[in-house]
């Protein structure tokens, strides 16, 4: 063992971890269970885990006498490689939890107090909800209703979105605004929808983890898959303010100051450009880098369609044929051809163009999909190769200029100067050269160069593509510069030859399955959608996106009635603790006239509901499942156990509410108000030519489907911008110019004069640089949101196996800071910002820089009886500035803001107790031997 290299050691460790992942789990403490002496009936059901809402891990569920008794990894699921994490195994405790909601309930006490729930019938619940919705619409208008939607239960998300159509409201408070929503916004603006997802299972040669710990949880392949990739990659790079668990084994660590990721990404790009490591053909043919910018012309353009299918007019100063020739097309973007210049041509004679209508460059034949190429030799073990098209060259030959300043004559006879977009971007990136970026990010310049060169220098140039994409994760969305950060990464991935390539950023898996529980793809008309809250401040919300309204604007409307009042909320697995400011959101929601909630538990937000509706757990439902990330698999969540008798599937809840409203449920099913099972079967038949039961049986027998094999055009092909898969019938991307837009014509159109056209870096709103006076009073920089192995956002705090492993929320403090503050390991600590104050338990950690602290997010205390369930005592998002937002997409700045700390003592704590206490003074659970954990052990009775 003394001669073992670091890499060899990691490979041995990974193998041991793999065995542990699929081996039966040791049962200790509260995991002890009695095993029946004689099992009358044992079934093993293949399924897709939904315990964390992130992955599509394949699992086996063992059912004895109708009870689920074991969950373990499916060894045939090559994308998750037999992984089955603690959250997944603890699903047994969730399904059979004694505090799980089992029947509809109605509150009897005023909001803000303990609700005093009483049981009611489903008929009473639906009648009350339907009447209240109709009354609200009649009195205040349909826009006064909003949905609040969370994650995890995928059927709640699709159906919850659909309800905005039935309510005829444009407003939805959606966690997506701060959780992958900015990545959708940024990639929709830049290239194509959702292209941030990395095909990690295809083994990138250089594995870059930026702002997350995907070995614990992430939309991209995670857990065992991530560890395998990190171990086997030629180079493993981690970018994170704190040293993550897997990061300590990395080859390069860039310990970036919280919130400065954009500056670091631009610095990496500068190194790539300065060292000519970019893909020259890709930049010239597939980005708008060679398009000429002319400040002398008025922004004009043409009408085109947004991703929301709504039309809008592009207005850009990128030079078009219509700017230089009378009668010229506004859809022909001008380029300076160096071959013409070399042939002795001058001025306008050196111009050529790209034609958006035809989808080709001047002189090229009519476009047709590229069919020349080869099968990729880089793919996941157990999967199949995909088709890798050859890059299309210019024919006839062109050499678009990327650098220089060129004089051209406009159609009115004036002479104007133009410059390629690429030249402008190179200058922008030079502003963040490593020495300059060091001052901003805190990462030494030599480490910046080392990481960028390792990423950009191709290990095997014969492949024709780069070393792999970038797994940029949640942290980059949380610092007030979210969308611009995404654009920096999207461009960096593209220009290094890693856009839609093996091991590159491929986006969400494309297959045969759509979102089944929606109103037939129908959308609200423009006169409704244009009222979306936040639309004036964040103009991309309509018409470009149509994904979510601005959460802060929704809550402001509840509080102020401006621009119109909000009176009713449908809560579907959502919560108020994930963005804006949790205390402000709590105060606002109390002012609503009515809220109804679909939930598994008594959770903080649902404590404000008037009617509470119990839903099914993932072990109790059927649903087809295609990777939301780039795993490229198709399978299913399969019902393993019967749900408690008086609970209901989310989809059936939605249809019954629509029925109670007296509206027609839009569906192709024969029934007027079809059940979820009927809708599932119809959707499966449309997508696969078989009913659900047949699909389920095939899945049970054959396991997971490789989407590259099943869907060769939409998923089994790489470089789909070459084959017309992004823009049906045309090459290129989902942008007005059909190029990956370095200069965003969308931002130029909708946010003119704001300086957002090129990606740029802006300081977090309350950083030591942007707000030095505030940071004098609050001297520590807060980062938050790190993944905890046993929790997923606000879930699982009441599951004994999880809570006994991680009983309290922890604030990580550098030991040198802790010494100065008189704080020791395990002390409770007051953490205070200008906007709030909470307590968490000190965890001294040298892996976080001095002057930075890290808190855990989404904490609340299920053991508390008070109305707030303790979120106001421990939830870090009580500290945020609700008005500090990304100026493009509205994401709240929930990291990178200033705080101060002090030790919690009996003298400065309520109830003379540093430990957070319930309204009666009872301490929260703080240790794995707390007897209250045993009260949460599974209850198998009373489900009939």
N, C-alpha and C positions, 0 to 999 in steps of 0.2 A: 504493500500500500504506500510505502514511502516514495516509490518511483512513479506513482499515479499522477498524470497531468491534471490540470483543472478541468479540461474538456472531458477526459476519460472519467474523472470522478463524477462529473455531472451526468454522464451517460449511465454510469452505474446507479446513481441516485435516481435518475428518471425511471430506470427499469424497476427499481424497488418501489417507487411511487406508483408505477403502473400496476404492479402486483397488488399493492395495497388498495388501489382504486377498485379492482374487481373482486377482491377477496371478501368473504363475509366479514362484517364489521364486528369488532369486539364490543361486548355490551358491558358498560360500566355505569355506575351511579344510576341516574334515572333512566338509562337505556335498558335496564334489566326488565325482562318480560317473562311471563309464564308461557311455556310452550305446551299446547294441548297434547295430551297423551295419545289420543287417537284422532287424526284429522279425517273427517268423513269425506271431504272433497277439497282438492287442491287444484287451483288453476294458475297458470303463469301467462300473464297478459303483456304483450309488447305494446309500448306506448311512447309518447313524447312528453318529457317532463316539462311542467310549467311552474315549478316552484320558485323560479327567480324571474321569469318574464323575459330573460335575456337570450337564452340558448334554445336549441332544439335537441338537447341531449337525449339519446336513445336510452330507454330504461325498460326493465322487466318489473312488473308488479305481481308479487305472489299473493294469491287470495286463498285463504283457508276458511271454509264454511261461510263464504260470503263476506269475510272480513279481510281487508288488506293488512298483511303482516310483514311484508318486506318489499323494499324497493332497491334495485341494484342496477348497475350499468349493463346496457345491451352491448355485448362484445362484437356484434355484427355491425354496429353503427360506426362506420369508419370515421365519421366526422367528429364524434365525441370520444371514440376510442375506449369504450367501456367505462368512461368516467361516470361517477354518481356521487355528487357532493353532499355535504351535510344538510344543506337546505332541501335537497331532493329527498333524502332518506327521512327527514323530519316531516315530510308531507303527511306521513301516517298520523303524526300527532296533530297536524292541522285539521285533517278530515274528521278526526274523532275527538276534537277538543271539546271539553265540557262547556266552554264559554262561547262556542260557535252559535251564531244566530240560526234558529230553527223554524221561526214562524214570523209573519208580518207583525209589526208593532207600531204603536202610536204614542207620542209623548203626551204627558199630562202636566208637566211643569214648564214654566217659562224658559225660553232659550237662555243659555248662559248658566243655568243651574243643572243639577243632576236631572236627566230627562223624565224619570218616573215612567218608564215604558210599561205599556199594557198591551196584551195580545189582542189582535184583531184578525178578521178573516181576509182572504185575498180579495173577495168581492168588495168589502168595505174599503180596502186599500186602493184598489183600482178606481172605484167610483169617486173616492175623495180626491185622488190625484187628477183624474180626468176633469172633474168639475173645477178644480182649482186652476188647472192649466187653461181651460176655456175662459174662466172668469178673468184671469190675468191678461190673456190676449184681448178680450173684449174691452177691458178697462184701460190697459196701458200699451197695447200693441205687442205683436209677437216678438219684437226685438228685445223686450224686457225680460225674456227667458234666456237662460244660458245653461249649458251642460258643463260639468266639471269632471274631466276624465283622467284617469291614471293609466297605469301600465299593468303588466302581468297577465290579467285575464283577457286574452286577446279578443274573446268574443264580446267583452264589455267595451273594448275600444272601437271595434267596427260598428257595433250596434249603437253605441253612444254617439258616435259621429253621425250616424243616420238619423238620430232623433232631432238633430238641428233642422233637418229637412221637414220632419213632421211638425215641429214647433214653428216652422217658418221663421227661424231666427238665425242670424249670422254669427252668433257669439258662442264660443266654446273656450273655457279655461282649461288648457291642455298642458300637461306636464312636458309635452314635446317642445314647448317653447324654450325650455332650458335643458332638455335631454334629447339630443340628436336632431331636434328641430332646426337649430342653427346650421347643422351640417347638411340637412336637406335644403335649407334656404341657400346656403353658400354654393352647393354643388348645382342646384337648379339655376342659379345665376351664372355660374362659370361654365358648366359642362353638361352634366346629365344627372337626373334625380338619384340621390343617394349613393353617389360613387365614392363615398368615404369608407365603405366597408372593405376590409382587406381579406384576400383569399389566403389566410394564414395556413390552412391545411395543405396548401400547395408548396409549402416549405420555401419561403423567400430566403435567398442566400444571405442577405443582410436584413436582420429582423429589428425593426424600429418600433419600440413601444413609447408612445408620446402621450403623457398625461393620463396614466391609468395602470392598473395591475390586472391585466386580463388573465393571469393565472388564477385569479379568484372569480372574476365575473366580468363579462363584456358581451356585446352583441356579436363581435367576431368570435371565431373559435377560441375557447378559453380552457381553463383548468388543465387537464393532462395534455391536451393538444398544444397549448401555449408552452408548457414546460418542454415538451419534445422539440418544438420549433426553436426555442431559445438555446437548447442544448446543442442542436445539430446545425444551427446557422453558422456560417463562416464568421460573422460578426453580429453580436447582439448589442444594440444601443438602447439605452433608457434615457428619456428626458422627463424629469420630474423634480419638484422642489424637495421631495423627501426620498430617501433610499427605500425602495420597495423590497419586498421579500425576494423576488426573483432578480431585482436590480443589483443586489449585492454580488450576483454571479455574472453580471454583464461585463462586456469588454470595454464599453465606453459609457460613462454617465455624464450627462449635461445637467447639473443641478440648477435649473432655471429659477429665477425669482418669480414667485407667484404672479400670474397675470401678464408676464412678458413673453409668452410663447410666440406671438406674432413677430416680435423683433428677432427672436432666435431663428424662426423659419425663414425670414427674409435674409438673415445672415448666412444660413446654409445655402440659400439660393445664390447669394453673391459669390460664395466659394465655388459653387457649381459653374456659374457663368464665367468667372475669372479664370477657371481652369479648363474651359471649353469641354465640360463634361455633359453638356446638354445634347439631346438628340436633335441634330440640325434639321433633318428632313421633317421630323414631327413638328418642330417649332414653325417651320416655314409652311407646311401644308395643312396642319391641323389646329394651330392656334391663330388668333388674329394678331400675333406679334408682328408680321410684316405689313399689316394694314397701316396706312398713313394717317396720322393725326394732323389736323390743320386748325389752328386756333382762329384763323381769319374767317371761317365760314360760319353761317348760322346752323344750329343743330336741326337737321331735317332727316327724314327717313321714309319709312313705309309702315303699312299696317301688317301686323303679324299676330300669331296666337300665343298666349301665355300657357304654361303648364296647366293652369286651371281651366283651359279651353276658352277663356275670354280673350277677345281681341283688344289690342292696344296699338298705338302708333309709336314706333321707335323714333327717337330724336337724338341724333349723334353728330359729332364733329369729325368722325372718321370720314376720310375723303371718299366720295362716291362718284361714279360716272356722271350723275346728274349735277355735280358741282363743277365739272370741267367741260361738259359738252351740253349744248342745248338739246333737249329731248333725251338726254342720257338717263339711264335707269338708276333709281335710288337703291337698287338691290345689287349693284355691281360695286364692290369695294376695291379701291385702287391700291396697287402695289408697285414699288419701284423695282424694275428688273435689272439686275447687274449685268446680265448677258447682253441686253440691249445697250447698256452704257458702255460695255467693253467693245461693242461693235461700232462705237462712235456716235451713237444717238445721244440726243440731249433733250432736256426739258420734258414736255409732255409725251414725247415719243418714247421715253423710257418707261412709261406707265403701262401696266397690264392690270388684270382684275380677276377677282373671284365673283362668280355669278350665283347669288343665293337661289334664284329661281331654278336654274339648271343644275345646281349642285356641282359645278366644275369650274376650272380655271379657263381663261381665255384660250380658245383653240383646241381644247380637249374634246374628245368624242363624247357623245351622250353617256352620262354616268350609268354604270352597271355595277352590281356588287362584286367585290374582289372574290375570286374563287381559287386563285393560286395560293398555295401555302403548304403547310405540313402539320402533322400531329405533334402536339407538344410532348416533350419527354419529361416535363416537370408537372407532377400531379400527386395528389394524396395517395398514400398506400391504401389499396382497396377500392380506389376510384378508377375512372377511365380517363384517358387523355382527351384533350379538346383540340379543335382545329384552330391553328394559328395562321391567319392570313399573312401573306407577304406584304410589307409596306408598299404602297403604290407610289411610283416615282412621277415626276412631272413629265408629261408628254403632250405637246412639244416641250422641250427643255426650257426651264426657267430657273432663275436664281434670285428669289426675292431678297431684297436688301433688309437686313435686320438692324443695321446701324447707319447713321448718317443724317444729314439735313439736306433736303432737296427742294429746289425752287420749281414751282409749277405755275401755269397760267390758268386762273379760274375762268369760267365761261363769261364773266363780265369784263374780262381783259386784264384784271389785276393780277399781279404776281404775288404768290403766297409761299411761305415756307412750310414744309411738312417734315415730319419725323416719324419713323416707324415706332409702333407701340412697344416693340421689344426694346428698342434703345431707351425709351422712357422708363420701362420697367427695370432695365439694367442699372440705370441711374438711381432709381428708387432703392434698389437692393444695395447699391454701393453706399447709401447712407447708413447701412447697417453692417458694414464690413466688420469682421470679427473684433478688431480693437475697439470699435465704437459700440458694438453689441455687448461687449464685456461690461462696459460701464452701465448699460441698461439692464442686462439680464443677470449679471453676477457670474456668468459662466466664463472661465478663462478663455482668451482668444485661441490659444493652441488647442484646447479641447473642442471648441467650435469647429475649427479647421479639421481636426482629426475625425470628428463625427461626420462632417459633411463630405469629406474626401472618401471615407469608408463607405458612405452611402452611395455616392455618385460615381465612383470608379468601378466600372463593370468587372466583375470577377471572371465572367465567361462571356466575352463579346460575341462569340459564335452564336449565342442564342438569338441575338437580334433585339433583345430587350434588356431592361435593367435588372438590378439585384433584388427588387421587390418593392412593394408599396410602403406606405407609412400607416401604422395603426394609431391614428390620432383619435383620441378618446374624449371623454366628457369634460375634462378639465379645461380644454381650450375654448369651451363654450361659456365659461362662467366668469369672465373678467371684463366685461363691458366692451370687448372688441371681437365678439364671437364670430360674426359672419366674415369679417375681414381675415380673421385667423384661418377660417376654413378655406377661403380663397387662396391664401398663401400656400397651404398644404396641397390643395387641388392642383395648382400650377406646378409646384415642385415635383409632385408625382408624375404629372404629364411630361414635363420637359426632360425627365431622367429616364423616360421609356418604360414607365411602370403603370400606365393607365390602361386598364383592361387587358393585362397580360398575365401569364402564369405567375402566381405569387404576388400579383399586384393588386391595386385597388379596383375591384370589379363591381362593387355595389351590391344591392340586394338580389337574391336569386330570382331568376325569371323562369316561370313554369306555366302549368296549365290552370293553376288555382288562383282565383281572385278573392276579394273580400265578399263573403257570401251574404252577410246579414246587413245589406244596405238596400235602399229603395230603388233597385234596378238601375243604379248608376246615376240617378237623377240628382240635380243640384237646385238650390234655390235660385230664383231669377235675380238679375242684377240689381233690381230696385230693393231687394232685401239685403243681398250680400254687401252692397256698397255702404250699408250702415254699420259695418263691422267696427266694434270699439277698438280704438287705437289706430284706425286707418289713416287719420290725418297726420298723426305723429310718425307712424311707420307705414308709409304709403305702399310698400310691397305686400302688405297683408291683403290688399285688394288692388288690382285684379291678379297680380302675378302669382300669389300663393294660394290664398283661400284655405290655409291649413288650420289656423287658430287665430283667435282674437288676442289682443294684448291683455295679459292677466291683471296687470296693475290698472289698466284703463277700465276693466270690468269692475274691479273692486272700488275704484274711484267713483264709477257711475252708481254703485250701490250707496256709497256714502254721501254723494253730493247731488245725485239726480241729473248730472250733466255728462254728456250732451242729452242723455235721456235716462230715466230711472231703470234700475234692474230690480225685479221683484220676486223672481222664482228661479230655483236652481234644481237641476237633476244631477245628482252625484252618483257616478258610476266608477268605483274603485279609485277615484281621485282623492286629493287631499289639499289642504290649504297651506301645508308646511313646506312645499318644495320650492317656492320662489316668492318674489316680492318681499314682504316681511311677514312672518308667520303671525305675529300679534296683530298687525294691521288687518291681515286677512280674517283673523278670528273676529275682530270687532265688526268688520264689514258684513260678514256672513250672518252675524246675529241680527242685522237690520233687515234681512230678507223677510218678505211676507211668508214664504213657504219654501221648504226644501224637502225633497224625498231622495232617499239614498238606497242603493243596492250594495250590500256588503256581506262579508263573511263574519265580521266581528263588530263589537262596539269599539270603534276607532275615534280619534279626536274629532275629525270633521263631521262624521255621521252623528256625533253627539248633538249637533245643531239641527238635525233633520226633524221634521214633523212626523213623517212616516218612514219606517225603516223596513227594507225588503230583503229577505235572506236568499242568498244565491248558492249555486252549486260550486263545489271544489273541482279542481282539474281531474282528480281521480274519479269524478262522477259524470263526466261529459265526454262526448265524441266530437272530434273536429279534425279535418285535414290540416296538415301543417307543412308549409314550405319555409325553408330558411329565410328569415328576415335579413340575415347577413349573407356573406359570400360563401357559406359552407357548400351550397349546391346540392342540398338533399331535400327529399320529399317523403313525408311519412304521415303520422297521425297521432293525436291524443285519443286514446281509446278508453271508453268507460270501463272501469274495473270494479266499482262497487256501486250499490244503490245509494242515492243521496237521502238525507233526512227527509221524511215524507212531506213536510210542509215548506220545503225550500223550492226554489224555482230557478231554471236556467235563465240567464240574463236575456236571451233572445225572446223567450216566452214572456218575460216581464215587459219588454218593449212592445211586442205586438198587442198585449192586453191593455197597455196604456193608450196606444193609438186607438184601439177599439173603444175604450172608455171615453176618449175624446170625440168619438163619433166620426173619425176619419177613416179613409180607406187605406189598408196596408198595401203598399205597392209591391207586388210580387208576381212571378209567373206561375206560382203554385195554384192548384185548383181551388184550394180553400180560401175563403175571404180573409181569414186571419190564421195563416198556417202556423203550425207548431215549429219549434226550432228543428226538430227531427225531420219534418217535411221539407223545410228550407235546406237543410243540410243535404238531404238525399237528392233534391232537385239540382242543387249546385254541383254535387259530385257527378251526377249524370251528365250535366252540361260540360263539365271540364274533362271527364274521363270516360264518358259513355257507359257508365255503370252506376248503380245505386250505391248508397253509402255502405250497406252491409257487405256487398261484394268487394268494395274497395277495402273495407276493414279486414275481411278474411284474407285477401291477397297480402295485405300488410303483415298480418299475423304470421303468415306462412313464409313470405319472401323477405320481409324486412324493408329497410330503407331503399329508396330509389335514388340513383345518381342522376341528377338533372342534366348533366352534360350529355349523358347517353340518351335520355328520354326526350330532351328538348335541344336538339343539336344546333338550331339556329339562334334561339333566344338566350341559351346559356352555354351550350357546348362549343360556341365560337368565341374567340378572343378578338380584340380590336374591332369591336362591332361598329365603331364609327366608319370602318371601311366597308361594311356590309349592309348598311341601311337599317340597323336594328334600333338605333336611337331615334331617328327621324324616318319613319316608314316611307320607303320610296326614294329617300335621299341619303347621301352620306353625311357624316358629321355629327354635331351635337345638338342638344336641346336648347339652343340659344338663337337669338335673332340673326346672327351672322353664320350659324351652323359650325362655328369654330369654338374651341375652348377659349373663352374670352379672358385674356389678360386685362384688356381694357373693357370694362363691363358696360355695354350699351344699355343694359337694363337699369343699372344704377344711375347712369348718365341721364336716362329718360325720367325715372321716377324720383330721383333725389338730386336733381340738377343743382350745381353750385356748391355741393357739400364736400367735394373733393374725394369721393369714394370710388371714382372710376378705376383707379389702380389700387391693388391691395396695399394696405399701409398698416403701420402700428400706431396705436394710441395707448397712452398710459391708462391703467385702471383708474376710475374716477377718484378714488381716495388713496392713491399710492403715496409713498413718501415724496415723490416728484410732483405729482399732480395736486396734492393737498398737504403740503409740509406742515402747516400750522396744526391741522387736526392730528397729524402723526406725532407731533410733539406731546400731545396729551395722551394719545393712544399709540404707544411706540412699537407694538408687535404686529407683524403682518399675518393675517389669518389666511390659511388655506384649509380646505375641507373637502369632504366627499370621498375620501379614500374607501376602497372596498373592504368590507369586513367579511370573512369567509362564511359566517353563519347567518348573515342578514342580507336582505335585498331592499335597499331604500328603507321604507318604514315598516317592512314586514318581519314577521317571525319573532318579535320580542316576547311573545307569550308561549313560544314552543319550548318545552323544558330542555330538550337536547341542545337547542341553540343557546338559550339564555344561560344555562349553567356553564357553558364555555365562555360566554362574553356577557357577564351580568350588568356591567355599567358602561356608560359612554366615557370615552377616554379622550383627553387632550394631550397630544404629544408636545413636549417641551424639551429643548436642548438642555442638557444637565447644567451647562454653565449659566444659562438664563435662570433655571430653577434655583440654583445656588444663590444667585443675586436676589431672588424673590423670596427666599426662605421656604421653598416648596420642596417636599420630598416625594418619592415614589408612593402612589396610593392616596396622597392628600386630595381632598376635594378643593377645586379651584373656581373662584369667581372669574368669569370671562365677560368683559363689558366692552361695548362699542357705544358710539354716540346714539344708537338706535335701540339698544336693548341690553339685557344682562341675563346670563344663565350660569349654571354650574356643570362642570364635568370633572372626571377623576384624572389626576396627573399620571402620565406615563412618560418617564424620562427616556429620551431617545437621541443618541448622537447622530442618527440618520437624518435629522432635520437641522437646517442651518440655524445658527444663533440669530435671534431676532424674528424667527418665523415660528408660528405654532400651528398645529393641525388638529382640528376638531372632527368628531364623527357627526354625520348628518342624519336627519330624519328620526331622531330619537323621540319616543314617547313611552309612557309607562302603563301598560295594560293592567297592572295590579292596582292602580289607583281608581278610586270611586268618584273623584271630583269630575266636574264637567269637562275640564280640559285634558283629562287623562295625563297630566303632568308634562305635556309638550312645552308649556310656557316656562318650565323649570330647566329643561335640558336640551331643547332643540336649537341648534346653532343658527337656523334661519330666523330666529327671533332677533338676531344681531344685524341684519342686513339693511341697507338703505333701499327702500322700495323704489326710489326714483333713479337709482344708478342702473342704467340699462344699455345694452347694445343698441346703438342708434339706428341700425338697419333692421334687425329682427326683434328687438325688444327683450332679449334674454337678460334676466336680472344678474347683476354683478354679485354672485353669491360666494366668490372667493376674492382674495387679494384686496382686503379692506383692513383698516387699522383697529386694533383692540388693545386693552390693557388687562392685566391679570393680577390677582392677589389670592393668597391662601384663604379658603373658607374656614371660619372658626365658629365656635358656639356664640361668640360675641357679635359676629356680623351676619349671622344666619337666622332665618325664621325657625321657630320652635327650639331655639338655642342648639340647633343641630346642623353641622356642615353638610350632612347627607340630605338630598332632596326628600321632602315629606309630603304626604297626601294632606287633604284639607283637615283631617282629624289628627295630624301629627305623626302618622305611621310612616316609617322609613320605606323607601323603595327597596326592591330586591337588590342586594349588593354582593351576594356570594352564592356559589353553586349548591350550598347545603341549606339554603333558605327553605323552610318547610312549605312555603306557598307554592314553590315549583311543583310539588307533588299534587297540589290541588288541580294542576293543569294536565295531569296525566290523562291519556285517552279514556273516553267513556264510550263503550260500545252499545250501551242500552239506550232506549228512548228515541230510536231513529225511525221507528215504524210510523 
